[in-house]
Amino acid sequence: MTSVRPTISYSVIRQSADAALSANLNIFEDSLGRIGPDIHNNLLVDNSINGLFVRIQTELGQALDRLSVAARWDDTDVVHVVSENLLIDGTPGGPTLDAATGDLVARYDARLRIDPGLIVKLQGARIEAEMSAQLIAEGTAERPVIFTSIKDDRYGAGGTVDTNNDLDATDAEPGQWGGIFFNAMSTGSLDHVLISFAGGQTPIEGGFDQFAALEIHQADVRLTNSLLTRNESGQASTDRVGRGGNEASTIFIRGAQPVLVHNTMLDNAGPAMSIDANSLKAATVTDWGRATGRSDRFSQYADNHGPLVRQNLLDNNAIEGLVVRGAVLTTESVWDDTDIAHVLFDEIILLNYHTLSGLRLQSGERESLVVKLGSPTAGFTANGQPLDIDDRVGGSFYVLGTPHYPVIFTSLKDDSVGAGIGLNGLPMTDTNNDGPSEGTPGDWRSIRLGQYSNDRNVELVRES
């Protein structure tokens, strides 16, 4: 299928040497009152690929095909198979010149919307929303959207779960596809999705590198009610041709304040989440809800600052918490997500006040904020520089607990305290997932208030 939008229904396709069905990217355009091809009630068995192969062609010396239209995948009766990077085209810049008419025309951002119950199986590929592009994958509790390996025989459609027709000769393993990557200024809404066996190596320009199961780079992304399980750590070895490097994690965040609520992260090789310190901004961020259907907002967190990270269940990950990557803070920052442990392996440095600065760590009304530090160099340093003005303000560091719920600083190895709830319903205290352990003196450095830090702090009183 290339340009027409056919209807394929009540057919039996079997013993084909190639995919049972195949279609190019832009045929899924949902304009003019029609949503791409209409595929339903077909039996697909004993073919090389028992599904709909999404054709992404790469001609010799040419750029990779991109999705360049507003598209929708709604044919839930057939597995969609992706074996080459699916790039949702972004359109940075101003208007373009129409060669035929000579007129300036607006650039249109591409969008991919995936309907509830649809299964996407990938092999050695990733889904990437480029600058200003959009990905919407919103399922329901009964019909989640599935992103998994082509070798995963737990899910299927069209009469079989053996999509690659290997008769169970191979098993799905972590790292068999890349992940979902949101580039700068893109948007994403993922609700009731499964992401499994990702975190692997995929092609980039001039080579290959790894991607985390979900990466959010300066993008507006909402992930809720979802399961991320059996994914590889996805740690890259290069900057991936301008996309930026990453660190081992299941969800990697840079320069963004996503909504991450009511998800389960289970049996992943990397830490559950990793975020740079400057993403933990003081700005108020609330849940904006789904992009389709009922909004289903988590409206109880109206006073949240920075990324909204709540109600997530973690079990058997490398780190059962939110790893905060050290940095020199260049913005005002608040840590207030009390139901997940904040893990620090590096130093966070607070220098002179400039427009926005300072770090506030605060417990909730019913929970302590728990910060666990995991190296002899990990800690907080507030300092500054003397300047030629008398009212210079140095780095400011506030720790706001309550008599019953103090802010806790302790070793990563200290299993006596923790944050969040595991799948067994018990408090999650084994943050580094190494079995019972106790911290020892010297496991982390200190909270250091240097001579040029802000010495004019006044009392901060939180409203109840």
Buried (B, 14 or more C-beta within 10 A) or exposed (E): BEEEBEEBEEEEBEEBEEBBBBBBBBBBBBEEEEBBBEBBEBBBBBBBBBBBBBBBEEEEEEEBBBBBBBBBBBBBBBBBBBBBBBBBBBBEEEEEEEEEEEEEEEEEBBBBBBBBBBBBBBBBBBBBBBBBBBBBBBBBEEEBBBBBBBBBBEBBBBBBBBBBBEEEEEEBEBBBBBBBBBBBBBBBBBBBBBBBBBBBBBBBEEEBBBBBBBBBBBBBBBBBBBBBBBBBBBBBEBEBEEBBEBBBBBBBBBBBBBBBBBBBBBEBBBBBBBBBBBBBBBEBBBBEBBBEEEEBBBEEBEEBBBBBBBBBBBBBBBBBBBBBBBBEBEBBBBBBBBBBBBBBBBBBBBBBBEEEBBBBBBBBEEBBBBBBBBBEEBBBBBBBEEEEEEEBBBBBBBBBBBEEBBBBBBBBBBBEBBBBBBEEEEEBBBBBBEEEBEBEEEBBBEBBBBEBBBEEEEEEEEEE
